């Protein structure tokens, strides 16, 4: 018997061309022990005779190197329950949750200057690069490892659970990161410094989040290093699987020698072969279009809720996360569970994703019904008691106040109109010990003649935005929650379809390619496109003391809602188009052909897929 060599999880792995093909193997034939086994037949001469059809004993050991949980000879019996697909999934989920980002505040200065710390920008860029290099293998090699270790119909459920846990990381990081910003960046002077959290010079301790995440992530290296190359029972699981690889006549591996895949020079050939898989390309474009929407909404959903429904930024972020994160996680799990429950093949999984995307498209159209009109804003959408011009915050009632456009402190008058600041409202006095602050003697606020109470007349405005009269918030949140569920229900089936439609040896390479293009075409341009679209709906910009345009204070709500829905509908139409095209182009193996994981490796290494099909069923 030849020396055993296990299958690695990377993109492609060589296999022996003299490995006999077979349609299936019984569990007893693929059972693997830790010690080398001897063939039942006596030793044969070294000359290469034609491979007999019935000698499967040496096949499983040469393909799967199953092992215990531990390091080398240290394999405690107490840790054996961890050496299962469920145990790996648990570690997968914990590491996925660990991967989450913190926010910091910066101050501006009119004088041009170059900070001595500006070169540290490249340190952060390097850090982000390392995060990508270190984090991607979890979703490429880890996902392929799960798919290899469990039966076909269970893989979708495991992957759905794992991907849903990855959504909790940013949510936890967002909450904890916000709390860390309440701590001053320098512990040594944090207690005695005169700068408060309301001061623009305040810098939060953003670095603590990175330090804690780094320590926690590195602590997971220890349990992850205990897993063997293959979990016990992998050979039996793979022997029962059938090939669902897309049969493309143009797809072939040019260099078909035994050592193909061990040299970096083979990478372009393997990548070219992967790029010729039209179904795989369609699925990547589909997920990229969907990622553009999800990342855009994940970034700007709090701002949308804040402006549409007149809420504070913190509360808008809270309810936005409370809807988006659970909806996305539930959608991932449901999608994986349904595919697993009905044991969907590759084509049916793609059809299921197509249906869920269609439902999400209809629900996205309906979101336009939950929009809200802007509340009256003096100088922007409402005049100052019939004086002044729209688009100009200065009016006769505040012309002599010398108000600063850079100081935005919204005020709600008793007339139901919002003002940019107490100064622009013409207020001369306020009560400092009231919460919120109450202002009186405001020259720009219309006096209501019907108010007779002396105490009520003296307080003409209060700090904060005016309460919205729009009651569509519950409707929007409910519709958005259902839309998110159906949107993410397609995620797991698409991932499973990618794993099935490509050659088994290229699963990890396929996932890595997907993640790269997903970011280039989806997650990177998504926030940029959404941000530019939202900025185009701005009606009042912040102009600081330096005369530089900064953030937007007031948006056109109707225009914002229409444009965001238009982007979402466009991207979802693209998603549905490529999903449907993938279903149309997909060609499964010939009916009745069952090719195990091991056999397929040998076949594709020896000949191209086109040649293998031409040989007919006898080769399978």
C-alpha positions in Angstrom: 0.0 0.0 0.0 1.3 3.5 -0.9 1.9 6.1 1.7 -1.2 7.9 2.9 -1.7 11.6 2.0 -4.7 13.5 3.3 -6.6 16.1 1.3 -5.8 19.6 2.3 -8.5 22.3 2.6 -6.9 24.8 0.2 -8.0 25.5 -3.3 -6.9 22.4 -5.1 -5.1 19.2 -4.1 -3.5 16.6 -6.3 -4.7 13.0 -6.4 -3.4 9.8 -7.8 -4.3 9.2 -11.4 -4.2 5.4 -10.8 -6.9 5.6 -8.2 -9.8 3.3 -9.3 -13.1 5.0 -9.9 -16.3 3.7 -8.4 -19.8 4.9 -7.9 -20.0 4.3 -4.2 -18.4 2.4 -1.3 -19.8 0.8 1.8 -18.9 2.2 5.2 -16.8 -0.8 6.0 -14.7 -0.2 2.9 -13.9 3.4 3.8 -13.3 2.9 7.5 -10.0 4.5 8.5 -7.8 3.6 11.5 -4.9 5.6 12.9 -2.4 2.8 12.1 -1.5 1.7 8.5 -3.5 -1.2 7.3 -2.4 -4.0 5.1 -4.1 -5.1 1.9 -6.0 -8.3 2.0 -4.3 -9.6 -1.2 -0.6 -10.7 -1.2 2.1 -8.2 -2.4 2.2 -7.7 -6.2 5.2 -7.0 -8.4 6.1 -3.3 -8.9 5.1 -3.3 -12.6 2.0 -1.1 -13.1 -0.9 -3.5 -14.0 -4.3 -2.2 -14.9 -6.2 -1.1 -11.7 -8.7 -3.8 -10.7 -12.2 -2.5 -10.0 -12.6 -4.0 -6.6 -9.8 -2.8 -4.3 -11.2 0.2 -2.4 -9.4 -0.5 0.9 -6.4 1.7 0.1 -8.6 4.5 -1.3 -9.9 6.1 1.9 -6.6 6.2 3.8 -4.8 7.8 0.8 -7.5 10.5 0.6 -8.5 11.1 4.3 -6.1 11.4 7.2 -8.7 11.4 10.0 -7.2 12.1 13.4 -8.0 12.8 17.1 -8.5 16.2 18.8 -5.2 17.5 20.3 -1.6 18.1 19.5 0.6 15.3 18.4 0.4 12.5 20.9 -1.4 14.6 23.4 -5.0 13.7 22.7 -7.0 13.8 26.0 -10.0 11.6 26.0 -12.0 14.4 27.7 -11.6 16.5 24.5 -12.9 13.9 22.1 -16.5 15.3 22.1 -15.0 18.4 20.5 -13.7 16.4 17.5 -17.0 16.5 15.7 -18.6 18.8 13.1 -20.7 20.4 15.8 -17.6 21.0 17.9 -15.9 22.7 14.9 -19.0 24.7 14.3 -19.0 26.0 17.8 -15.4 27.2 17.5 -16.3 28.6 14.0 -19.1 30.7 15.5 -17.0 32.0 18.4 -14.3 33.2 16.1 -16.8 34.7 13.7 -18.4 36.7 16.5 -14.9 37.9 17.5 -14.3 39.6 14.2 -16.0 43.1 14.8 -14.6 47.7 14.3 -14.7 51.0 17.1 -15.3 54.7 16.3 -13.3 57.8 17.2 -13.9 61.5 17.1 -11.6 64.1 15.5 -11.4 67.9 15.7 -10.8 70.4 12.9 -8.6 73.3 12.6 -8.6 76.2 10.1 -4.8 76.5 10.0 -3.2 74.0 7.6 -1.0 71.7 9.5 0.6 68.2 9.2 0.3 66.0 12.2 3.4 64.1 13.3 1.2 61.0 13.6 0.0 61.2 10.0 2.4 58.4 8.9 0.6 56.0 11.3 -2.2 56.0 8.7 -0.2 53.3 6.9 -0.1 51.3 10.1 -3.9 51.2 10.1 -4.0 50.3 6.5 -1.6 47.4 7.2 -3.8 46.4 10.1 -6.8 46.3 7.9 -4.9 44.2 5.4 -3.9 41.7 8.0 -7.5 41.6 9.3 -8.5 40.6 5.8 -5.8 38.0 5.4 -6.4 36.5 8.8 -10.2 36.7 8.7 -11.0 35.4 5.2 -9.7 31.8 5.8 -12.5 31.3 8.3 -15.1 31.8 5.7 -13.2 29.9 2.9 -11.3 27.1 4.4 -13.6 26.8 7.4 -16.7 26.7 5.3 -15.2 24.1 3.0 -14.1 22.1 6.0 -17.7 22.1 7.3 -19.1 21.1 3.9 -16.6 18.2 3.7 -17.3 16.9 7.2 -21.1 16.6 7.2 -23.6 15.0 4.8 -24.8 17.1 1.9 -28.2 17.9 3.3 -26.8 19.0 6.6 -24.1 21.3 5.2 -26.5 24.2 4.5 -27.8 24.2 8.1 -24.2 24.3 9.6 -23.2 27.0 7.2 -26.3 29.0 7.9 -25.6 28.9 11.6 -22.0 29.9 11.1 -22.8 32.8 8.9 -25.5 34.0 11.2 -23.1 34.2 14.1 -20.7 36.3 12.0 -23.5 39.0 12.0 -23.4 39.3 15.8 -19.7 40.4 15.8 -20.3 43.9 14.3 -23.4 44.3 16.5 -21.5 43.5 19.7 -18.6 45.6 18.5 -20.9 48.6 17.7 -22.4 48.5 21.2 -19.1 48.0 23.1 -17.3 50.4 20.9 -19.8 53.1 21.7 -19.3 52.6 25.4 -15.5 52.8 25.0 -15.8 56.3 23.5 -17.0 57.5 26.9 -13.5 56.8 28.2 -10.7 59.3 27.3 -8.1 58.0 25.0 -5.3 58.5 27.5 -5.9 56.8 30.8 -3.1 58.8 32.5 -4.9 62.1 32.2 -8.4 60.9 31.7 -9.6 61.9 35.2 -7.9 65.4 35.4 -8.3 66.7 31.8 -10.7 69.6 31.3 -12.1 68.3 28.0 -15.6 66.8 28.3 -17.3 64.3 26.1 -19.3 67.2 24.5 -16.1 69.0 23.5 -14.9 68.4 19.9 -11.4 67.8 21.2 -12.6 64.7 23.1 -11.1 61.4 21.8 -12.5 58.1 23.0 -10.4 55.1 23.9 -11.1 53.3 20.5 -7.9 51.3 20.8 -9.2 49.2 23.7 -11.7 47.4 21.4 -8.9 46.4 19.0 -6.7 45.2 21.9 -9.5 43.0 23.4 -10.5 41.6 20.1 -6.8 40.8 19.3 -6.4 39.0 22.6 -9.6 37.0 22.3 -8.9 36.1 18.7 -5.5 34.8 19.5 -6.8 32.8 22.4 -9.0 30.8 19.9 -5.8 29.7 18.1 -5.3 27.1 20.8 -8.5 25.1 20.4 -8.5 25.5 16.6 -5.1 24.0 16.3 -6.4 20.8 18.0 -8.6 19.9 15.0 -7.1 17.2 12.7 -6.9 17.5 8.9 -10.1 15.6 8.7 -12.7 14.8 11.3 -13.5 11.2 12.2 -16.1 9.8 9.8 -15.2 12.1 6.9 -14.4 9.2 4.6 -17.8 7.6 5.2 -19.6 10.9 4.6 -17.7 11.6 1.4 -18.3 8.1 0.1 -22.1 8.7 0.3 -22.0 12.0 -1.6 -22.7 12.5 -5.3 -21.2 15.0 -7.7 -23.2 18.1 -8.6 -20.4 19.9 -10.4 -21.6 22.1 -13.3 -20.7 20.3 -16.5 -19.1 23.0 -18.7 -17.5 21.9 -22.0 -15.0 24.8 -21.8 -13.9 23.9 -18.3 -10.7 21.8 -18.1 -7.5 21.6 -16.2 -4.7 22.0 -18.6 -1.9 20.6 -16.5 -3.3 17.3 -15.5 -0.1 15.7 -14.0 -0.2 14.2 -10.6 1.5 17.1 -8.9 -0.9 19.7 -10.2 -1.8 22.2 -7.5 1.4 21.9 -5.5 3.2 24.7 -7.3 2.2 28.4 -7.3 2.6 28.4 -11.1 -0.5 26.2 -11.3 -2.6 28.9 -9.7 -3.4 30.9 -12.9 -4.5 27.6 -14.6 -6.8 26.7 -11.8 -8.2 30.3 -11.6 -8.8 30.3 -15.3 -10.6 27.0 -15.0 -12.8 28.5 -12.3 -13.5 31.6 -14.2 -14.9 29.5 -17.1 -17.6 28.2 -14.9 -20.5 30.4 -16.0 -22.8 29.3 -13.2 -20.1 30.3 -10.6 -19.6 33.7 -12.2 -23.4 34.3 -12.2 -23.7 33.4 -8.5 -20.8 35.8 -7.7 -22.4 38.7 -9.5 -25.7 37.9 -7.8 -24.2 38.0 -4.3 -22.1 41.1 -5.1 -25.3 43.0 -6.1 -27.0 41.9 -3.0 -24.0 42.8 -0.8 -24.1 46.4 -2.2 -27.5 46.8 -0.8 -26.9 45.1 2.6 -23.7 47.0 3.3 -25.2 50.3 2.2 -28.2 49.9 4.4 -26.1 48.6 7.3 -24.1 51.8 7.2 -26.8 54.4 6.7 -29.9 52.8 8.1 -29.6 54.8 11.4 -29.3 58.0 9.5 -32.3 57.1 7.4 -34.5 56.3 10.4 -33.2 59.4 12.3 -34.2 61.8 9.5 -37.4 60.1 8.3 -39.0 59.7 11.7 -37.3 62.6 13.7 -35.5 60.4 16.2 -32.2 60.9 18.0 -29.1 59.4 16.4 -28.5 57.0 19.3 -32.1 55.7 19.4 -32.2 55.4 15.6 -29.0 53.3 15.7 -30.4 51.1 18.5 -33.7 50.3 16.8 -32.0 50.0 13.4 -29.6 47.4 14.8 -32.4 45.7 16.7 -34.2 45.1 13.4 -31.3 44.5 10.9 -29.1 42.1 12.9 -31.8 39.7 14.1 -33.5 39.7 10.7 -30.3 38.9 8.9 -29.3 36.2 11.4 -32.8 34.6 11.2 -32.8 34.7 7.4 -29.4 33.0 7.3 -30.6 30.2 9.6 -34.0 29.8 7.9 -32.4 29.6 4.5 -29.9 26.9 5.6 -32.6 25.0 7.5 -35.0 24.9 4.6 -32.4 23.7 2.2 -31.3 21.1 4.7 -34.8 20.0 5.5 -35.9 19.3 1.9 -32.4 18.0 0.9 -32.3 20.4 -2.0 -29.8 19.8 -4.8 -27.7 22.5 -6.3 -30.3 23.5 -8.9 -33.2 23.6 -6.4 -31.1 25.6 -3.9 -30.6 28.2 -6.6 -34.3 28.2 -7.5 -35.1 28.7 -3.8 -32.7 31.7 -3.7 -34.4 33.0 -6.8 -37.8 32.8 -5.1 -36.7 34.5 -1.9 -35.0 37.3 -3.9 -38.3 37.9 -5.8 -40.2 38.2 -2.5 -37.6 40.6 -1.2 -37.9 42.7 -4.4 -41.7 43.1 -3.9 -41.2 44.0 -0.2 -38.6 46.6 -1.2 -41.1 48.3 -3.5 -43.6 48.5 -0.6 -41.0 50.3 1.6 -41.8 53.5 -0.3 -45.2 53.6 1.4 -43.5 54.2 4.8 -41.9 57.5 4.0 -42.5 60.7 5.9 -42.7 64.4 5.0 -40.2 66.8 6.5 -41.3 68.8 9.6 -41.3 72.6 9.2 -37.8 74.0 9.5 -37.3 77.8 9.7 -35.2 79.1 6.8 -35.2 75.7 5.0 -38.8 74.6 4.4 -40.7 77.3 6.3 -40.2 81.0 6.5 -39.7 83.1 9.6 -43.3 84.2 10.2 -43.6 85.1 6.6 -40.2 86.9 6.4 -36.9 85.9 5.0 -36.1 83.6 2.1 -36.1 79.8 1.9 -32.6 78.5 1.9 -31.3 81.3 4.1 -31.2 80.9 7.9 -30.9 84.7 8.4 -34.1 86.8 8.5 -35.0 90.2 9.9 -35.8 88.7 13.3 -32.3 87.4 13.8 -30.2 89.7 11.5 -28.6 91.5 14.4 -27.7 88.3 16.4 -24.5 87.4 14.4 -25.4 83.7 14.6 -22.8 81.1 13.7 -23.7 78.6 11.0 -21.2 76.2 12.4 -23.1 75.8 15.7 -26.0 73.4 15.2 -28.2 73.1 18.2 -31.8 72.3 17.1 -34.6 74.0 18.9 -38.4 73.3 18.7 -40.6 76.3 19.0 -44.1 76.4 20.4 -45.3 77.2 16.9 -44.3 73.7 15.8 -41.4 74.9 13.7 -37.8 73.7 14.2 -35.0 76.2 14.4 -31.3 75.8 13.6 -30.2 77.1 17.0 -31.4 79.4 19.9 -29.5 82.2 18.2 -31.3 81.8 14.9 -34.6 81.6 16.8 -33.8 85.0 18.3 -33.9 83.7 21.9 -32.4 85.9 24.6 -32.9 83.9 27.8 -33.2 80.2 28.9 -33.7 78.2 32.1 -30.4 76.3 32.7 -31.7 73.8 35.3 -34.5 72.4 33.1 -34.2 69.2 31.0 -34.5 69.8 28.2 -33.5 73.5 28.3 -36.4 75.9 27.8 -36.0 79.3 26.1 -38.0 82.5 26.1 -37.9 86.0 24.7 -37.5 84.5 21.2 -38.0 87.1 18.5 -38.4 84.7 15.6 -41.1 82.5 17.2 -44.7 83.3 16.5 -46.7 84.1 19.7 -49.9 82.1 20.1 -52.7 84.5 21.1 -54.9 81.6 22.5 -52.3 80.8 25.2 -53.4 82.4 28.4 -51.2 80.9 31.1 -48.4 83.2 32.1 -46.0 80.4 32.8 -46.7 78.8 29.5 -46.2 82.0 27.5 -42.8 82.7 28.9 -41.4 79.4 27.6 -41.4 79.7 23.8 -39.1 76.8 22.8 -37.3 73.8 24.1 -34.0 72.1 23.1 -34.1 69.3 20.6 -35.9 68.5 17.4 -39.6 68.7 17.1 -41.5 65.5 17.5 -42.6 64.1 14.2 -46.2 63.7 13.3 -45.5 60.8 11.1 -46.7 57.5 12.5 -45.2 55.2 9.9 -42.2 54.0 12.0 -43.8 50.7 13.2 -45.0 50.0 9.6 -41.5 50.6 8.3 -39.7 48.5 10.9 -42.1 45.6 10.4 -41.8 45.7 6.6 -38.0 46.2 6.7 -37.6 43.3 9.1 -39.5 40.9 6.8 -37.5 42.2 3.8 -34.2 41.6 5.6 -35.3 38.0 6.4 -36.1 37.2 2.8 -33.0 39.0 1.6 -30.6 36.9 3.8 -32.6 33.7 3.2 -30.9 33.5 -0.2 -27.4 33.9 1.3 -26.9 30.3 2.5 -28.4 28.6 -0.5 -26.2 30.6 -2.8 -23.1 29.7 -0.8 -24.1 26.0 -0.9 -24.7 26.3 -4.6 -21.2 27.7 -5.1 -19.7 24.8 -3.2 -21.7 22.3 -5.3 -21.3 23.8 -8.8 -17.5 23.9 -8.8 -14.9 21.1 -8.8 -14.5 19.6 -5.3 -10.8 20.5 -5.2 -11.6 24.1 -5.9 -14.2 24.8 -3.3 -11.9 26.9 -1.1 -10.5 28.8 -4.1 -14.1 29.4 -5.2 -15.1 30.9 -1.9 -11.9 33.0 -1.7 -12.6 34.4 -5.2 -16.2 35.1 -4.2 -15.1 37.0 -1.1 -12.6 39.1 -3.1 -15.1 40.0 -5.8 -17.8 40.4 -3.3 -15.8 43.2 -1.7 -14.6 44.8 -4.9 -18.1 44.9 -6.4 -20.4 45.0 -3.4 -19.2 45.8 0.1 -16.7 48.5 -0.9 -18.8 50.5 -3.4 -22.0 50.0 -1.4 -21.5 52.5 1.4 -19.9 54.9 -1.2 -22.9 54.8 -3.5 -25.4 55.0 -0.6 -23.5 57.9 1.0 -23.3 59.9 -2.3 -27.0 59.3 -2.9 -28.0 60.5 0.6 -25.8 63.6 0.3 -27.5 64.5 -3.0 -30.8 64.9 -1.0 -29.3 67.4 1.5 -31.0 70.7 1.8 -28.9 72.3 4.6 -25.2 71.8 4.9 -22.9 72.4 7.9 -20.5 75.3 7.2 -17.9 75.5 9.9 -16.0 78.5 11.2 -13.4 77.9 8.4 -16.0 78.2 5.7 -15.7 74.5 4.8 -18.7 72.4 4.1 -19.1 69.5 6.5 -21.9 67.2 7.4 -25.5 67.6 6.3 -28.0 68.8 8.9 -31.3 68.5 7.0 -32.3 66.1 4.2 -35.3 66.0 1.8 -37.0 62.9 3.3 -39.2 62.1 0.3 -36.3 62.4 -2.2 -34.1 60.3 0.1 -36.7 57.5 0.4 -37.3 57.4 -3.3 -33.6 57.3 -4.3 -32.7 54.6 -1.7 -35.6 52.4 -2.8 -34.6 53.0 -6.4 -31.0 51.8 -5.8 -32.3 48.8 -3.8 -34.8 47.8 -6.5 -32.2 48.1 -9.2 -29.7 45.9 -7.4 -32.3 43.3 -6.6 -33.3 43.1 -10.2 -29.7 42.5 -11.1 -29.6 39.8 -8.3 -32.7 38.1 -9.7 -31.3 38.3 -13.3 -28.1 36.5 -12.4 -29.8 34.0 -10.1 -32.2 33.1 -13.0 -29.3 32.9 -15.4 -27.4 30.6 -13.1 -30.4 28.3 -12.9 -30.8 28.3 -16.7 -27.1 27.6 -17.4 -26.6 24.9 -14.8 -26.0 21.5 -16.2 -25.7 18.7 -13.6 -23.8 15.5 -14.2 -25.6 12.8 -16.3 -28.5 11.1 -14.5 -27.5 8.1 -12.5 -23.8 9.1 -12.3 -22.6 9.0 -8.8 -19.0 10.1 -8.2 -17.6 10.3 -4.8 -15.3 13.0 -3.6 -12.2 10.8 -3.9 -13.0 9.5 -7.3 -13.8 12.9 -8.7 -10.3 14.1 -7.7 -8.6 11.3 -9.6 -10.8 11.8 -12.7 -10.4 15.5 -13.0 -6.7 15.3 -12.4 -6.3 12.7 -15.1 -8.5 14.2 -17.8 -10.6 17.3 -18.5 -14.2 17.3 -17.6 -15.1 17.3 -21.3 -13.1 14.1 -21.9 -14.5 12.5 -18.8 -18.1 13.1 -20.1 -17.2 11.7 -23.5 -16.0 8.4 -21.9 -19.6 7.8 -20.7 -20.9 6.0 -17.7 -18.3 3.2 -17.8 -15.7 5.6 -16.4 -17.9 6.5 -13.5 
